[in-house]
Amino acid sequence: MSSIWEQMRSLLFGASGSYADAADTPQGLAFEQRLVARHGNTLPPWPLFKLGAVYGVGPVPPNLRALLDGSFFLIGACLGTAALFDFAGIIGRRGGGVTAAEVAKECNCADVNAVGRVLRACENWGYFESYVPRDCDSKSVSNEQRLWRNTLLSALLREDHPHSVRAQIMHLYVDIFPASALLFETIRDTPSNDVETDGLRARADASATKQPSAFERVHQCTFWEYLSSHPDRWDVFNRAMRSSDALLGSTIMKDIDWGRYLRVIDLGAADGSLVYHLLSAFALKAVIFDLPPVIEHAKAYWNTSPERSAMVASGRVQFAAGDLFDATTVPAAEEGDIYVMRNIWHDWRDPDCIRIGRSVRAAIGDVRNVKLVILEASIDQYPRGSLLERFRVALDQIMFTAFRSKERDRIEFDALLRRCGFQLTEVRHLRASLVAVIAEPLSHWVQSPEPADQ
Ligand SMILES: C[S@@+](CC[C@H](N)C(=O)[O-])C[C@H]1O[C@@H](n2cnc3c(N)ncnc32)[C@H](O)[C@@H]1O
């Protein structure tokens, strides 16, 4: 939908369609130049400007908006810093009413002034709220004298909040943000390696799989290798994955009929938090499958609560260490199984997804009544510019930065699944941010001898 500014320009310019119809024409640019020549900076009269730029009612000058958008990454850095230092936890544990100096002291920050400015930057986006102490004159109070408390949003940066996003924000800031600065070079220097979805053919460039992601350029290793050699980062990443359940978990329980299946095999399960939610709600059995070090971590996690320990002791939960690229390690199917991969395919490039899919298809073999469900933030499901679609394109960029992979649309899933011996049967919208891509094994599928990336 076009903004008020665009509508005004369309009217003045006499464009019959949307502003976009005129924006790229020489006449469109000449019109903008005439506007500037006649009216200077083309900003609206002060009252109208103030309404839009100060109170958010009415038009915001587009150049102000564009500059703001271009500096978003700094707000991300401020939120990341607040999460790392645990500003929200410090303020919350003291019951609010804390000065920046007190926050700085508790988290061992030397620069008190900068702490206050980070809090102030966050405040402008709805995180944290400052107020003037009772005995101070509001006109002469400095930022350092102000008292800080949490808001609905900043409270989510607390570790102990049931919907905490702290680990996710820390992961984004420490692991993704520095690499994201190489987006430009990554795109400029190396070609893509995606499967051409229309004809089900992959690019002939077999070396394309090896093109590094921005993260790989920075760290000279893959994301998973990096995490393996940095246990502290693994810990944050695992916590981030677990906390995403608060956004995703309950809707996944309700929007898919899990009761129809006998056993869930969660591939790339991390510590198995999805399995835990599923087994709490349905009379299912489950297998938690991941890389060997992750499975060790998962076993420890399942020992930390009596309820989870009981599920393991009763035999409802089994652990399987392996590699998605080695079909012999993927748990073999039994009738009534459902294989689940939540946020797995988006970590991998097309040729790798085909290899993973083929491993799963080989593990299913001729066993009947088995399904595969891929839970991902499929792209282009909602209008562009909507909050959900913005969230999904952000995820798409995170995947590109970390893995040079992507969020996919239905056409892409369909093409990849067919190359691994599956037939896409349904793309079901879940609430929150995921879709369920449900597939059945093709019955007479014989694994093609062609490599996945040719
Ligand atoms: C983005 S996390 C998703 C975790 C979990 N499914 C969830 O939704 O919370 C990706 C998972 O894939 C696992 N993984 C990565 N490479 C793998 C491989 N080659 N074989 C098995 N699991 C792998 C990682 O250890 C990690 O737990």
The ligand as a MOL file (V3000), in Angstrom:
LIG
                    3D

  0  0  0     0  0            999 V3000
M  V30 BEGIN CTAB
M  V30 COUNTS 27 29 0 0 0
M  V30 BEGIN ATOM
M  V30 1 C 18.6190 -24.6200 13.9850 0
M  V30 2 S 18.9120 -25.9700 15.0390 0 CHG=1
M  V30 3 C 17.2590 -26.5720 15.2100 0
M  V30 4 C 17.0630 -27.3330 16.4720 0
M  V30 5 C 15.6600 -27.8570 16.7270 0
M  V30 6 N 15.1490 -28.6500 15.6290 0
M  V30 7 C 14.7170 -26.7300 17.0500 0
M  V30 8 O 13.8490 -26.4200 16.2490 0
M  V30 9 O 14.8500 -26.1400 18.1310 0 CHG=-1
M  V30 10 C 19.6890 -27.1390 13.9500 0
M  V30 11 C 20.0890 -28.4530 14.5830 0
M  V30 12 O 20.6400 -29.2940 13.5450 0
M  V30 13 C 21.7110 -30.0350 14.1170 0
M  V30 14 N 22.6210 -30.4980 13.0610 0
M  V30 15 C 23.4730 -29.7550 12.3320 0
M  V30 16 N 24.1540 -30.5440 11.4760 0
M  V30 17 C 23.6950 -31.7920 11.6560 0
M  V30 18 C 24.0170 -33.0500 11.0580 0
M  V30 19 N 24.9250 -33.1450 10.0780 0
M  V30 20 N 23.3710 -34.1410 11.4930 0
M  V30 21 C 22.4550 -34.0470 12.4920 0
M  V30 22 N 22.0930 -32.8810 13.0780 0
M  V30 23 C 22.7170 -31.7730 12.6770 0
M  V30 24 C 22.3480 -29.0510 15.0690 0
M  V30 25 O 23.1520 -29.7220 16.0160 0
M  V30 26 C 21.1380 -28.3390 15.6580 0
M  V30 27 O 20.7070 -28.9610 16.8190 0
M  V30 END ATOM
M  V30 BEGIN BOND
M  V30 1 1 1 2
M  V30 2 1 2 3
M  V30 3 1 2 10
M  V30 4 1 3 4
M  V30 5 1 4 5
M  V30 6 1 5 6
M  V30 7 1 5 7
M  V30 8 2 7 8
M  V30 9 1 7 9
M  V30 10 1 10 11
M  V30 11 1 11 12
M  V30 12 1 11 26
M  V30 13 1 12 13
M  V30 14 1 13 14
M  V30 15 1 13 24
M  V30 16 1 14 15
M  V30 17 1 14 23
M  V30 18 2 15 16
M  V30 19 1 16 17
M  V30 20 1 17 18
M  V30 21 2 17 23
M  V30 22 1 18 19
M  V30 23 2 18 20
M  V30 24 1 20 21
M  V30 25 2 21 22
M  V30 26 1 22 23
M  V30 27 1 24 25
M  V30 28 1 24 26
M  V30 29 1 26 27
M  V30 END BOND
M  V30 END CTAB
M  END
